Amino acid sequence: MAKKTAFELVSPERVLLSQDVEMVVVPGGEGYLGALAGHAPLISTLQPGPIDVYENRPERSRSIFVSGGFVEITGERVTVLAEGATPLEELDAGAVDQKIRDLSEDVTDAKSDTERQAAERALAVAKAQKVALNR
């Protein structure tokens, strides 16, 4: 049996997940990162995308979509501080498609740079949700 590492996923509202896992794959700012017990210390931003949790490899036990945040990895622990998190099975493909259409219009209709940037950020998250649902 492989060694386990402690994994904690925290959103602004609450601790969403806290358990020992075999591996966690997170959408790091520079690409996906796989963290196992004994990993070298690392801190990274997160891009919008799925976190894959493996309680016992090779089967993924769950996927949670995060809209961004930070991850801290040590040899004993993986801690994700997420801006927002939703279990992948709770995302609805039709609702995500509609959100993409609506946010595309919001980008076009933005009256200021601040409005446009906020709409573009939300659109990027929605597009990442679509990609996560289609993998």
Order of alpha helices (4+ residues) and beta strands (2+ residues): beta-beta-beta-beta-beta-beta-beta-beta-beta-beta-alpha-alpha
